[in-house]
Amino acid sequence: MAYPKTPWFLQGYGFQTLHLLDIKKVRQFIPSDLDIIPILPGKTLGGIYVAFYGLGSTLMYNELIIISALTRYGSKVGAWISHIYVDNADSMAGGREVWGLPKELAQFTWNLGTNPGVCVHQENQLLCSISSDWQLPQWRLPLTIPAFSTLDSKLLSFEGQGEISLCLSGANLQVPVTSPFSMLGIGQPWLSFYYNQLHLLVSEPKVIRESAIAFT
């Protein structure tokens, strides 16, 4: 695939939900070398991020990211992405071969009316749907999102850096029991946001451990 060189610049709009997830449930999805950071006793921070990247982006595509835990390796902290879906084959190839992310293809249907929402399907299977029934006035913030991934048994770290215009939002989230990430126990969000505008620069990953990474 002819995917672009790093870094990738992405701009568009999207949703972000934040969840308190059971550490015992998500442990099987996290490499054993990474420590899961508890936010409350027995709970870590996870979330769902779904976005459309439009004109001016390195690639134009939709993306669904499932963050299953907030993790740490040594002094580094980052999100662990256990599931990720896109609708662009070049994005899928670049995600897998550059960042070591397990990207799969899916289909995205957006509603951008008064109450924005999106449904994500993989063939005939609903992966998740999110809709917003209210939003508070937006504000603009800088954003840095550190994350870990693995490639050829190496542990990698990378960042998304940029700026967002976001609204605190009411979110109606549906994750069917047949969805591949339903075992994470994702219920209704603790907090949710709608991004009217987002601008991200996703860095080239760095190798922070060469040896094999195992899952429990």
KAJO-V639551 format. One record per residue. SS is DSSP state (H for helix, E for strand, C for the rest). OMEGA is omega in degrees with one decimal (NA if undefined). D_FIRST is the distance of its C-alpha to the first C-alpha in Angstrom with 1 decimal. Layout:
ss=SS omega=OMEGA d_first=D_FIRST
ss=SS omega=OMEGA d_first=D_FIRST
//
This chain:
ss=C omega=-178.2 d_first=0.0
ss=C omega=178.8 d_first=3.8
ss=C omega=-175.7 d_first=5.8
ss=C omega=174.1 d_first=9.4
ss=C omega=175.9 d_first=11.8
ss=C omega=-3.5 d_first=14.5
ss=C omega=176.5 d_first=16.8
ss=E omega=174.2 d_first=15.7
ss=E omega=-175.1 d_first=18.5
ss=E omega=176.7 d_first=19.1
ss=E omega=-177.8 d_first=22.1
ss=E omega=-177.8 d_first=23.5
ss=E omega=-179.5 d_first=25.8
ss=E omega=178.6 d_first=26.1
ss=E omega=170.3 d_first=28.3
ss=E omega=172.6 d_first=29.2
ss=E omega=178.3 d_first=31.5
ss=E omega=-174.5 d_first=33.2
ss=E omega=168.2 d_first=34.8
ss=E omega=-174.2 d_first=37.1
ss=E omega=-179.1 d_first=35.7
ss=E omega=-177.9 d_first=37.7
ss=H omega=179.7 d_first=36.7
ss=H omega=179.9 d_first=37.7
ss=H omega=-173.8 d_first=35.4
ss=H omega=-173.9 d_first=32.2
ss=H omega=-177.1 d_first=33.0
ss=H omega=-178.8 d_first=31.1
ss=H omega=-172.8 d_first=27.8
ss=C omega=175.6 d_first=28.3
ss=E omega=-175.9 d_first=28.1
ss=C omega=178.8 d_first=31.6
ss=C omega=179.4 d_first=31.3
ss=C omega=173.3 d_first=31.0
ss=E omega=175.0 d_first=34.3
ss=E omega=-177.5 d_first=34.3
ss=C omega=177.2 d_first=36.3
ss=C omega=174.4 d_first=39.0
ss=C omega=171.4 d_first=39.8
ss=E omega=179.5 d_first=42.8
ss=C omega=178.5 d_first=44.3
ss=C omega=-175.6 d_first=41.8
ss=E omega=172.5 d_first=39.3
ss=E omega=-178.5 d_first=36.1
ss=E omega=174.7 d_first=34.1
ss=E omega=179.9 d_first=31.1
ss=E omega=175.5 d_first=29.5
ss=E omega=178.1 d_first=27.2
ss=E omega=177.1 d_first=25.0
ss=E omega=-172.4 d_first=23.5
ss=E omega=168.9 d_first=22.3
ss=E omega=176.7 d_first=20.9
ss=E omega=-171.5 d_first=19.2
ss=C omega=-176.9 d_first=20.2
ss=C omega=-177.3 d_first=20.8
ss=C omega=177.3 d_first=20.6
ss=C omega=176.0 d_first=17.9
ss=C omega=171.1 d_first=14.8
ss=C omega=172.9 d_first=13.0
ss=C omega=178.6 d_first=15.2
ss=E omega=171.8 d_first=15.2
ss=E omega=-177.4 d_first=17.7
ss=E omega=172.1 d_first=18.0
ss=E omega=-179.4 d_first=20.6
ss=E omega=175.2 d_first=21.4
ss=E omega=176.4 d_first=24.2
ss=E omega=-173.2 d_first=26.1
ss=E omega=179.0 d_first=28.3
ss=E omega=165.3 d_first=30.4
ss=E omega=-169.5 d_first=31.4
ss=E omega=-179.6 d_first=31.2
ss=E omega=170.0 d_first=32.4
ss=E omega=-173.6 d_first=31.8
ss=C omega=179.8 d_first=34.7
ss=C omega=-177.6 d_first=35.3
ss=E omega=177.3 d_first=31.8
ss=E omega=179.0 d_first=31.4
ss=E omega=176.5 d_first=28.3
ss=E omega=172.0 d_first=26.9
ss=E omega=-178.9 d_first=25.4
ss=E omega=-177.3 d_first=22.6
ss=E omega=-179.1 d_first=23.0
ss=E omega=-179.9 d_first=21.0
ss=E omega=-174.7 d_first=18.3
ss=E omega=177.9 d_first=16.8
ss=E omega=177.9 d_first=14.7
ss=C omega=-179.4 d_first=14.1
ss=C omega=-175.4 d_first=10.7
ss=H omega=178.0 d_first=7.6
ss=H omega=175.8 d_first=5.7
ss=H omega=178.5 d_first=9.0
ss=H omega=-178.6 d_first=9.1
ss=H omega=178.7 d_first=6.3
ss=H omega=178.3 d_first=7.9
ss=H omega=-179.2 d_first=11.2
ss=H omega=-170.3 d_first=11.1
ss=H omega=-179.6 d_first=10.0
ss=C omega=-174.2 d_first=11.9
ss=C omega=-179.1 d_first=14.7
ss=C omega=-179.4 d_first=15.1
ss=C omega=-174.2 d_first=15.6
ss=C omega=-176.1 d_first=15.7
ss=E omega=173.6 d_first=13.9
ss=E omega=178.9 d_first=14.4
ss=E omega=177.5 d_first=14.2
ss=C omega=-179.7 d_first=17.6
ss=E omega=-174.9 d_first=19.5
ss=E omega=176.7 d_first=21.5
ss=E omega=-176.5 d_first=24.8
ss=E omega=166.3 d_first=26.7
ss=E omega=-175.2 d_first=30.3
ss=C omega=177.8 d_first=31.2
ss=C omega=-180.0 d_first=34.9
ss=C omega=177.8 d_first=37.8
ss=C omega=-174.6 d_first=36.6
ss=C omega=178.3 d_first=32.8
ss=E omega=-179.5 d_first=30.8
ss=E omega=172.4 d_first=27.5
ss=E omega=179.6 d_first=26.8
ss=E omega=179.5 d_first=23.7
ss=E omega=168.0 d_first=23.2
ss=E omega=-168.3 d_first=21.1
ss=C omega=-178.4 d_first=22.0
ss=C omega=-176.2 d_first=25.8
ss=E omega=173.8 d_first=26.2
ss=E omega=176.0 d_first=27.1
ss=E omega=175.1 d_first=25.5
ss=E omega=171.8 d_first=27.7
ss=E omega=178.6 d_first=29.4
ss=E omega=172.0 d_first=30.8
ss=E omega=-177.5 d_first=33.4
ss=E omega=178.8 d_first=35.7
ss=E omega=172.5 d_first=39.3
ss=E omega=175.7 d_first=40.4
ss=E omega=172.2 d_first=39.2
ss=C omega=179.6 d_first=41.3
ss=C omega=-173.9 d_first=41.1
ss=C omega=169.5 d_first=38.0
ss=E omega=-172.9 d_first=38.0
ss=E omega=-175.2 d_first=35.5
ss=E omega=167.4 d_first=34.5
ss=E omega=-175.4 d_first=32.4
ss=E omega=170.1 d_first=29.9
ss=E omega=-178.4 d_first=28.5
ss=E omega=174.9 d_first=26.6
ss=E omega=-178.9 d_first=26.2
ss=E omega=173.6 d_first=24.2
ss=E omega=171.5 d_first=23.5
ss=E omega=177.3 d_first=20.7
ss=E omega=177.6 d_first=20.2
ss=E omega=-178.2 d_first=17.6
ss=C omega=177.8 d_first=18.8
ss=C omega=174.9 d_first=22.2
ss=E omega=175.3 d_first=22.4
ss=E omega=-177.4 d_first=23.6
ss=E omega=169.2 d_first=21.8
ss=E omega=177.5 d_first=23.2
ss=E omega=-177.4 d_first=21.8
ss=E omega=163.5 d_first=23.2
ss=E omega=-178.6 d_first=22.8
ss=E omega=178.1 d_first=25.5
ss=E omega=-174.4 d_first=26.9
ss=E omega=-179.0 d_first=29.4
ss=E omega=165.6 d_first=30.0
ss=E omega=-172.6 d_first=32.7
ss=E omega=173.4 d_first=33.6
ss=E omega=165.8 d_first=36.3
ss=E omega=-166.7 d_first=37.8
ss=E omega=167.1 d_first=37.3
ss=E omega=-176.7 d_first=38.6
ss=E omega=170.2 d_first=35.9
ss=E omega=-173.8 d_first=36.2
ss=E omega=174.3 d_first=33.6
ss=E omega=172.9 d_first=33.0
ss=C omega=-177.1 d_first=31.2
ss=C omega=179.5 d_first=32.2
ss=C omega=178.2 d_first=33.3
ss=C omega=178.8 d_first=30.6
ss=C omega=-177.8 d_first=27.8
ss=C omega=-178.5 d_first=25.9
ss=C omega=178.4 d_first=27.1
ss=H omega=-178.8 d_first=30.7
ss=H omega=175.8 d_first=32.0
ss=H omega=179.6 d_first=31.7
ss=C omega=-179.4 d_first=34.7
ss=C omega=175.9 d_first=33.4
ss=C omega=176.7 d_first=36.2
ss=C omega=-171.3 d_first=37.2
ss=C omega=171.9 d_first=36.2
ss=C omega=173.8 d_first=38.5
ss=E omega=175.9 d_first=37.2
ss=E omega=-176.5 d_first=34.7
ss=E omega=169.7 d_first=33.4
ss=E omega=179.1 d_first=31.9
ss=E omega=173.7 d_first=29.9
ss=E omega=178.3 d_first=30.9
ss=E omega=172.5 d_first=28.8
ss=E omega=179.8 d_first=26.4
ss=E omega=-175.6 d_first=24.8
ss=E omega=171.2 d_first=22.7
ss=E omega=-176.1 d_first=21.2
ss=E omega=-171.3 d_first=19.1
ss=C omega=169.6 d_first=19.6
ss=C omega=-177.5 d_first=17.8
ss=C omega=175.3 d_first=19.0
ss=E omega=176.7 d_first=22.0
ss=E omega=178.4 d_first=23.0
ss=E omega=170.8 d_first=26.5
ss=E omega=-176.0 d_first=27.1
ss=C omega=-171.4 d_first=25.9
ss=C omega=-174.8 d_first=27.7
ss=C omega=177.4 d_first=26.7
ss=C omega=-179.1 d_first=26.7
ss=C omega=173.1 d_first=28.4
ss=E omega=178.1 d_first=28.9
ss=C omega=NA d_first=32.5
//
